[in-house]
Amino acid sequence: MIYLIADSGSSKTDWAIVSHQGLQEQFQTIGINPYFWTYEQIQEEIWANVAPHVSELEVEQIFFYGAGCSNAEKKQVVASALHKVFPNAHIVVEHDLLAAARALCGKTAGIACILGTGSNACVFDGSQITAQPINLGFWLGDEGSGGYIGKKLLKAFLHQELPEELYQKLKENYLIDIADVLENAYQKPFPNRYFASFAPFALQNAEHPFIQSLLYKGFEDFLSKYVAKLPNVETLPIHFVGSIAVVFEGLLRECLQKRKWQLGKILKIPMEGLIKYHTSNGYHSP
């Protein structure tokens, strides 16, 4: 009996092949988001980079959690592409926020937050998501995320509002050209990935007052717009998953302590928690 578990963000998809004997293999592919990908593109990606890992195995069940899988129409796009490649598998497609909740909270109540390329939050009761704020996506939301950090950095750079030492470092490290920035922002696919690629610069210069202020404002905006509006925020543990939460844990912890909120787990990726969740549930459909 073979099961596939997938957690797909905007940048990458983590896959795990699991059997009754436990974890068999883990691998990565590019992020699959039905808001940016067509059925044909998803199917082609699955055939090329997923199917070879299980070519000699009979996949019985697939749990796919993905960014952009927030409504029935988008879920069906992904499910149909998976079904074309794995026609005998029972396929369950859910939003990546549920993946974060199950990986972080397991079967207990808590608040699950995503701080990676994008950002999001919800209340999880140990079984399902019971509350979540509106999420406006990359251009209108994603406060505190890697995409947000990159946008703020590049806007400050292009408006010549960066301190001189940061301006020169960014210019030398990334060879930024305004035409290239605008093309990536408005013409090329996946602008969120492009802007998030500048987040490592913030980490490299995290001690600089300008960067600290940028990060602090981003985390404060995330907490006020998303987490503060959730019920029971004063009593539930607040968990985080995502690279931004991991690398800037200290500042994030400071922002929560200021509000006297309880910090829970911080994970880089949900997969370890998802494997534990599904194996402990006997591989049944969520």
C-alpha positions in Angstrom: 0.0 0.0 0.0 1.6 3.2 -1.2 0.5 6.8 -0.3 1.7 10.1 -1.6 1.7 13.2 0.6 2.4 16.6 -1.1 2.8 20.0 0.4 2.9 22.6 -2.3 3.8 26.3 -1.6 4.4 29.0 -4.1 8.0 28.1 -4.6 8.3 24.3 -4.2 6.4 21.1 -3.5 7.6 18.6 -0.9 6.6 15.0 -1.6 6.7 12.0 0.6 6.2 8.4 -0.4 4.8 6.4 2.5 3.9 2.7 2.9 2.6 0.6 5.9 6.3 0.2 6.7 6.8 3.9 7.0 8.5 6.7 5.0 10.0 5.3 1.8 11.3 8.5 0.1 11.1 12.3 0.1 11.8 14.6 -2.8 11.0 18.1 -4.1 9.5 19.5 -7.3 8.6 23.1 -8.3 5.6 24.7 -6.5 2.2 23.9 -8.1 -0.4 26.6 -7.8 -3.7 26.3 -9.8 -4.0 30.1 -9.8 -0.9 30.2 -11.9 -0.8 26.8 -13.5 -3.2 25.2 -16.1 -4.4 21.6 -15.9 -2.1 20.7 -18.7 0.9 22.3 -17.0 0.2 20.5 -13.7 -0.3 17.2 -15.5 3.0 17.6 -17.4 4.9 18.4 -14.2 3.4 15.3 -12.4 4.3 13.0 -15.3 7.9 14.4 -15.6 8.9 14.8 -12.0 6.6 12.8 -9.7 5.6 9.7 -11.6 9.2 8.5 -12.1 9.6 8.2 -8.3 6.7 5.7 -8.1 6.8 4.2 -11.6 6.9 0.7 -10.3 4.5 1.2 -7.4 0.8 1.2 -7.2 -0.3 4.5 -5.5 -3.5 4.0 -3.7 -4.0 7.4 -2.0 -2.8 10.9 -2.5 -3.0 13.8 0.0 -2.2 17.0 -1.9 -2.1 20.3 0.1 -1.5 23.3 -2.0 -1.3 27.1 -2.1 -4.2 28.3 -4.3 -6.3 25.2 -3.5 -8.8 27.3 -1.6 -12.0 26.6 -3.5 -13.7 23.7 -5.2 -12.8 24.8 -8.8 -9.0 25.1 -8.1 -9.0 21.9 -6.1 -10.6 20.1 -9.0 -7.9 21.4 -11.4 -5.2 19.7 -9.3 -7.2 16.6 -8.6 -8.0 16.0 -12.3 -4.3 16.4 -13.2 -3.3 13.9 -10.5 -6.0 11.5 -11.5 -4.8 11.5 -15.1 -1.4 10.3 -13.9 -2.6 8.1 -11.1 -6.0 6.8 -12.2 -6.5 4.2 -9.5 -5.6 6.5 -6.5 -8.1 8.1 -4.2 -7.1 11.8 -4.3 -7.7 14.4 -1.6 -6.8 18.0 -2.4 -6.8 20.6 0.4 -5.5 24.1 1.0 -1.9 24.5 2.3 -3.3 26.2 5.4 -4.8 22.9 6.5 -1.4 21.3 5.9 0.1 23.8 8.3 -2.6 23.3 10.9 -2.3 19.5 10.9 1.5 19.6 10.9 1.7 22.1 13.7 -1.2 21.2 15.9 -1.7 17.5 15.2 -5.0 16.7 16.9 -5.0 19.5 19.4 -6.4 23.0 19.2 -4.1 25.9 18.2 -3.5 28.8 15.9 -1.5 27.9 12.8 0.4 30.5 10.9 2.3 30.4 7.6 5.3 32.7 7.2 7.2 31.7 4.1 7.0 33.0 0.5 3.4 34.0 1.4 1.6 34.3 4.7 -1.7 33.1 6.3 -3.3 32.1 9.6 -6.2 30.1 11.0 -7.7 28.6 14.1 -7.6 24.7 14.2 -9.8 22.8 16.7 -7.8 19.5 16.4 -10.0 18.3 13.5 -10.7 21.2 11.2 -10.1 24.9 10.6 -12.8 26.8 12.4 -11.8 30.4 11.7 -9.5 32.3 9.4 -9.2 35.9 8.3 -9.5 37.0 4.7 -6.4 36.4 2.6 -5.7 38.9 -0.2 -2.8 37.1 -1.8 0.6 38.4 -2.9 -0.2 41.9 -4.2 -2.7 43.0 -1.6 -1.7 40.9 1.4 1.0 38.5 2.5 2.3 40.8 5.2 5.4 39.5 6.9 6.2 37.0 4.2 9.3 36.6 2.0 7.4 38.2 -0.8 6.5 41.2 1.4 10.1 41.6 2.5 11.3 41.6 -1.1 8.7 44.1 -2.2 9.6 46.5 0.5 13.3 46.2 -0.2 13.0 46.7 -3.9 10.6 49.6 -3.6 13.0 51.3 -1.1 15.9 50.6 -3.5 14.1 52.0 -6.6 12.9 55.1 -4.7 16.4 55.6 -3.4 15.2 55.3 0.2 17.6 52.7 1.3 20.5 53.7 3.5 23.6 54.1 1.3 25.4 51.0 2.6 22.4 48.8 2.0 21.8 50.4 -1.4 25.3 49.6 -2.6 25.2 46.1 -1.2 21.9 45.3 -2.9 23.0 46.9 -6.2 26.3 44.8 -6.2 24.7 41.5 -5.1 21.7 41.5 -7.4 22.6 43.8 -10.3 19.1 45.2 -10.2 17.6 46.9 -13.2 14.3 48.7 -13.0 13.1 47.3 -16.3 13.9 43.8 -15.1 12.0 44.4 -11.8 8.9 45.7 -13.6 9.0 42.8 -16.1 9.2 40.3 -13.2 6.4 42.1 -11.3 3.9 42.6 -14.1 4.8 40.3 -17.1 6.5 37.2 -15.9 4.8 34.4 -14.0 5.3 33.9 -10.2 6.1 37.5 -9.1 5.9 36.2 -5.5 8.8 33.9 -6.0 10.9 36.7 -7.6 10.3 39.1 -4.8 10.8 36.5 -2.1 14.2 35.7 -3.6 15.4 39.0 -2.1 14.5 37.9 1.5 18.0 36.4 2.1 19.4 39.9 1.7 17.3 40.9 4.8 18.8 37.9 6.7 22.3 38.8 5.7 21.8 42.3 7.0 19.3 41.6 9.8 21.3 43.7 12.4 20.9 46.9 10.3 18.3 49.2 11.9 16.5 49.7 8.5 16.1 46.0 8.0 15.0 45.5 11.6 12.4 48.2 11.2 11.1 46.6 8.0 10.9 43.2 9.5 9.3 44.4 12.7 6.6 46.3 10.8 5.9 43.3 8.6 5.5 40.9 11.5 3.4 43.5 13.4 1.1 43.9 10.3 0.8 40.2 10.0 -0.2 39.7 13.6 -2.6 42.6 13.6 -4.3 41.9 10.3 -4.5 38.1 10.6 -3.8 36.7 14.1 -5.3 39.4 16.3 -8.7 38.9 14.5 -8.9 35.2 15.4 -10.9 34.0 18.4 -9.1 32.7 21.6 -5.8 34.3 20.5 -5.0 35.1 24.1 -5.3 31.4 25.2 -4.3 29.2 22.3 -0.7 28.4 21.4 0.4 30.2 18.2 2.5 28.0 15.9 4.4 29.0 12.8 5.7 27.2 9.7 7.9 28.6 7.0 11.4 29.8 6.3 10.8 33.4 7.3 9.4 32.3 10.7 12.5 30.1 11.3 15.3 32.5 10.3 13.7 35.5 12.1 12.4 33.6 15.1 13.9 36.0 17.6 12.1 39.0 16.3 8.9 37.1 15.8 9.1 35.9 19.4 9.7 39.5 20.6 6.5 40.6 18.7 4.4 37.9 20.4 5.9 38.5 23.8 4.9 42.2 23.5 1.3 41.1 23.1 1.6 38.4 25.8 0.7 35.7 23.3 1.9 32.1 23.7 4.4 31.0 21.1 4.1 27.4 20.1 6.1 25.4 17.5 8.1 26.8 14.7 8.8 24.5 11.7 10.6 25.1 8.5 8.3 22.8 6.4 5.1 21.0 7.3 6.1 17.6 5.9 7.4 15.9 9.0 4.2 16.8 10.9 2.0 15.7 7.9 3.7 12.3 7.8 3.1 11.9 11.5 -0.5 13.1 11.2 -1.5 10.8 8.4 0.3 7.7 9.7 -1.3 8.1 13.1 -4.6 8.3 11.3 -4.0 5.0 9.6 -3.9 6.7 6.2 -7.6 7.4 6.1 -8.9 10.3 4.1 -9.0 13.6 6.0 
